[in-house]
């Protein structure tokens, strides 16, 4: 009876991760779109128009109202709201994951490996599809203020595609292999072993599973390399802002390492 209650709670935790992860993704994309709209208002041309209207409002002693000022402030607030909500929902999505990891003492190694692998898979998917970094190139221009020269929001999947388009095949292949393919294979191997651990085929993939496990720290290395590559000086990059996709991906790295240890213990016990 107690075991069924625990399983029900863990299933609910997985459902909450999907629900709040989807919310975080939605607001992260909305943050990306609203920021792009705000950046358009900060081009040299738009800022020059804005300054002229500000001057006209001052000279006319308030008879002429600069309507763009209010629109600009509304857009700025919208950007801030989406930013806060994306991080809040990401936190809500990761809290149930803590509950799943905390169930280690209450479950068998097989059950913990299964639920942990499911949690890792969810965080991996959101980590790959959600933006992980926002990069802006801007310059202070006299009389105009802070002019944005370039803006780009980057996610793992989108960046891989763009790297291929730009001819950076080596970097694209490395990121595709170690940030997408290897994590998926490793996580699916964990799920397979946890479900079919007593089958002969499951035991035949133990060596493969251990080989995949050796690549755990490569995930961390690739993320670090990825961030350095994205923030490399390509025309005075002024600011690089981390987005919630990176939190999901780092959560995946940590959880997959813990679940790998659990699966390894489970397989050793069966082999003994």
C-alpha positions, -999 to +999 in steps of 0.1 A: +000+000+000+028+024+010+047+015-021+017+024-043+013+057-026+050+065-032+047+055-068+016+077-072+035+107-057+064+102-080+042+100-111+026+133-099+061+147-096+069+138-132+036+153-143+044+185-124+079+186-140+063+184-175+036+210-166+059+236-151+086+229-176+062+237-204+052+269-186+089+278-182+095+271-219+065+292-230+076+322-210+113+317-220+102+319-257+079+349-249+109+365-232+129+359-263+102+374-286+095+405-264+132+412-259+137+411-297+108+436-300+124+458-274+158+456-291+143+468-323+133+500-304+169+504-294+184+506-329+202+539-339+173+549-361+146+542-335+165+559-307+171+590-329+133+592-336+127+588-299+151+616-289+135+639-315+101+632-301+114+638-265+128+671-277+095+680-293+076+672-261+100+694-241+098+723-266+060+722-268+058+723-230+038+691-229+014+699-257+029+672-278+031+638-261+057+612-270+035+581-273+065+559-279+077+565-243+047+547-229+049+519-254+086+515-246+079+512-209+050+487-214+073+466-235+101+468-209+077+456-182+065+428-204+101+416-209+107+417-172+076+398-164+084+370-189+119+368-175+107+364-139+080+339-148+103+317-169+127+314-140+099+309-114+083+281-134+118+265-141+122+264-103+088+249-099+097+222-124+130+214-107+116+211-072+096+179-079+129+165-093+144+170-058+115+150-044+123+121-069+160+121-059+149+122-022+130+090-027+162+070-029+159+056+006+122+046+000+125+027-032+143-002-047+173+005-069+153-006-099+124+018-091+147+047-083+166+042-115+134+042-135+119+074-120+153+091-119+159+083-155+124+097-164+132+129-145+166+131-163+148+126-197+123+154-190+151+179-180+172+169-210+143+176-234+136+210-219+173+218-217+176+212-255+145+231-267+146+260-243+169+290-249+201+288-229+217+321-236+209+356-248+237+376-264+236+413-272+261+436-289+256+472-280+275+504-280+272+538-263+266+565-289+267+602-281+233+619-280+215+586-286+225+565-256+228+527-255+224+515-291+219+477-297+239+466-327+230+429-326+208+405-306+205+368-306+189+342-283+205+308-285+193+273-277+212+240-282+191+227-311+189+261-329+226+268-324+236+234-338+215+241-369+230+275-373+265+262-369+259+238-397+245+266-419+276+288-411+300+260-420+312+253-385+307+216-390+333+203-364+318+224-336+283+215-346+290+177-347+308+178-313+278+196-297+253+174-315+271+142-304+278+151-268+249+174-260+221+155-278+229+120-290+250+107-261+227+121-234+197+105-251+213+072-256+226+072-220+192+081-205+173+056-227+198+029-216+190+037-180+153+034-186+158+001-206+180-015-179+156-004-151+126-020-169+142-051-183+171-057-158+164-094-155+163-102-192+194-117-209+195-088-233+196-063-205+227-080-191+243-080-225+243-042-226+260-038-193+293-031-209+278-006-233+260+010-204+293+014-185+310+028-216+282+055-219+286+062-182+322+072-187+309+102-208+291+118-179+316+145-173+318+152-210+283+167-208+297+193-184+327+200-205+306+204-237+283+229-219+312+249-207+328+248-242+295+257-258+291+288-236+327+299-243+321+295-280+288+315-279+303+343-259+335+345-279+345+380-291+329+383-325+325+421-327+326+433-290+299+411-274+288+433-245+265+411-226+257+374-224+227+365-202+221+329-191+185+316-197+165+288-181+174+262-207+209+260-191+194+253-157+174+223-171+205+210-189+227+212-158+200+196-138+200+167-163+238+163-160+236+161-122+206+137-121+219+114-149+252+110-130+233+101-098+210+077-116+240+061-134+255+053-100+222+038-089+219+017-120+255+005-117+248-007-081+217-024-093+235-043-120+263-053-096+238-067-072+222-088-099+256-100-111+267-110-076 
